[in-house]
């Protein structure tokens, strides 16, 4: 399962050796393999996703770091989109054991139904529309086409 992390420029600059993360310790330099998130367009406070192998998810990072260029100027808006998509990715993994590139429209329909009716805290129509817009933005960026493979328009 993927793990989300909030990008903290100060922490990255101070991180030498092991950094406590929950009950574990990680070496950020080793995880990032010399990769500099700040030098690649990730703003302080945005989130990114680690894959099961502990490495940043390249597609997610590319999508998040390019949001401002695609018209998402507000840091809070970009952060919300990133959390929405990370939750979608986790849903796909937990429910079906698949990645977002393998998802189909029916999976998205199931996700919406889960969020709006079956969860403990159902989301409003407006919240679902925002989540859907974020998923659509990632889907369009991932497929590099003018249309979505999920059939979202």
C-alpha positions as CSV (number, residue, x, y, z in Angstrom):
1,X,0.0,0.0,0.0
2,X,1.2,3.5,-0.8
3,X,2.1,6.0,1.9
4,X,1.6,9.7,1.6
5,X,4.1,12.2,3.0
6,X,4.0,15.9,3.3
7,X,6.9,17.6,1.7
8,X,8.9,19.7,4.2
9,X,11.8,21.6,2.7
10,X,13.2,22.3,6.2
11,X,13.1,18.7,7.2
12,X,14.8,17.6,4.0
13,X,17.6,20.2,4.5
14,X,18.1,19.0,8.1
15,X,17.8,15.3,7.4
16,X,21.2,13.7,7.8
17,X,21.0,10.0,8.5
18,X,17.9,8.5,10.0
19,X,14.6,10.4,10.5
20,X,11.9,9.0,12.8
21,X,8.7,8.2,10.9
22,X,6.1,6.6,13.3
23,X,7.8,3.7,15.0
24,X,10.4,3.4,12.2
25,X,13.4,5.3,11.1
26,X,14.1,6.1,7.5
27,X,17.0,7.7,5.7
28,X,15.5,10.3,3.4
29,X,18.6,10.7,1.4
30,X,18.6,7.0,0.7
31,X,14.9,6.9,-0.1
32,X,15.1,9.8,-2.5
33,X,18.3,8.5,-4.1
34,X,19.7,11.9,-4.6
35,X,16.5,13.2,-6.0
36,X,15.7,16.8,-5.0
37,X,11.9,17.4,-4.8
38,X,12.4,21.1,-4.3
39,X,14.4,21.3,-7.5
40,X,11.7,19.6,-9.5
41,X,8.7,21.7,-8.8
42,X,7.3,20.3,-5.5
43,X,6.3,23.2,-3.3
44,X,6.8,23.1,0.4
45,X,3.7,21.6,2.1
46,X,2.5,19.6,-0.9
47,X,2.1,15.8,-0.5
48,X,3.6,13.0,-2.5
49,X,3.2,9.3,-2.5
50,X,5.7,6.5,-1.6
51,X,5.3,3.2,-3.3
52,X,5.6,-0.1,-1.5
53,X,9.3,-0.2,-2.2
54,X,9.7,3.1,-0.3
55,X,10.5,5.2,-3.4
56,X,8.4,8.2,-4.4
57,X,5.8,7.3,-7.0
58,X,7.1,9.0,-10.2
59,X,3.7,9.4,-11.9
60,X,2.1,11.0,-8.8
61,X,5.1,13.2,-8.3
62,X,5.1,14.4,-11.9
63,X,1.4,15.1,-11.7
64,X,1.6,17.0,-8.4
65,X,4.7,19.0,-9.4
66,X,3.0,20.1,-12.7
67,X,-0.4,21.2,-11.2
68,X,0.6,24.9,-11.0
69,X,1.5,24.9,-14.7
70,X,-2.0,23.4,-15.5
71,X,-3.8,26.3,-13.8
72,X,-4.0,25.0,-10.2
73,X,-2.4,28.0,-8.6
74,X,-3.5,27.7,-4.9
75,X,-1.3,25.6,-2.7
76,X,-4.3,24.5,-0.7
77,X,-6.1,23.5,-3.9
78,X,-3.1,21.5,-5.1
79,X,-2.8,19.9,-1.7
80,X,-6.5,18.9,-1.7
81,X,-6.2,17.4,-5.2
82,X,-3.2,15.4,-4.2
83,X,-4.9,14.0,-1.1
84,X,-8.0,13.2,-3.2
85,X,-6.0,11.2,-5.7
86,X,-3.9,9.5,-3.1
87,X,-7.2,8.3,-1.5
88,X,-8.4,7.0,-4.9
89,X,-5.1,5.1,-5.4
90,X,-5.4,3.5,-1.9
91,X,-9.0,2.6,-2.6
92,X,-8.0,0.8,-5.8
93,X,-5.2,-1.0,-4.0
94,X,-7.3,-2.0,-1.0
95,X,-10.5,-2.9,-2.9
96,X,-9.1,-4.5,-6.1
97,X,-5.4,-4.9,-5.7
98,X,-4.8,-2.7,-8.9
99,X,-3.1,0.5,-9.7
100,X,-4.8,3.6,-11.1
101,X,-3.7,2.9,-14.6
102,X,-5.6,-0.4,-14.5
103,X,-8.8,1.2,-13.2
104,X,-11.9,1.3,-15.2
105,X,-15.0,3.4,-15.1
106,X,-16.9,0.8,-13.0
107,X,-14.1,1.1,-10.4
108,X,-14.7,4.8,-10.2
109,X,-18.4,4.3,-10.0
110,X,-17.9,1.9,-7.0
111,X,-15.6,4.4,-5.4
112,X,-18.1,7.2,-5.7
113,X,-20.8,5.0,-4.3
114,X,-18.6,4.0,-1.4
115,X,-17.8,7.6,-0.6
116,X,-21.3,8.9,-0.9
117,X,-23.4,6.1,0.6
118,X,-21.4,3.3,2.3
119,X,-18.8,5.1,4.3
120,X,-19.1,6.2,7.9
121,X,-18.9,9.8,6.8
122,X,-20.5,10.2,3.4
123,X,-19.2,13.0,1.3
124,X,-21.3,15.7,-0.2
125,X,-22.0,16.0,-3.9
126,X,-19.6,19.0,-4.1
127,X,-16.8,17.0,-2.4
128,X,-17.4,14.1,-4.7
129,X,-17.2,16.5,-7.7
130,X,-13.9,17.9,-6.5
131,X,-12.5,14.4,-6.0
132,X,-13.7,13.4,-9.4
133,X,-12.0,16.5,-11.0
134,X,-8.7,15.6,-9.3
135,X,-8.9,12.0,-10.5
136,X,-9.8,13.2,-14.0
137,X,-6.8,15.6,-13.9
138,X,-4.4,12.7,-13.0
139,X,-6.0,10.4,-15.6
140,X,-5.6,12.9,-18.4
141,X,-1.9,13.6,-17.3
142,X,-1.2,9.9,-17.0
143,X,-2.6,8.9,-20.4
144,X,-1.1,11.9,-22.2
145,X,-4.2,12.1,-24.3
146,X,-7.0,14.6,-24.7
147,X,-9.5,12.1,-23.4
148,X,-9.6,10.1,-20.3
149,X,-9.2,6.3,-20.2
150,X,-11.8,6.2,-17.5
151,X,-14.4,8.0,-19.6
152,X,-14.6,11.1,-17.4
153,X,-15.4,14.2,-19.4
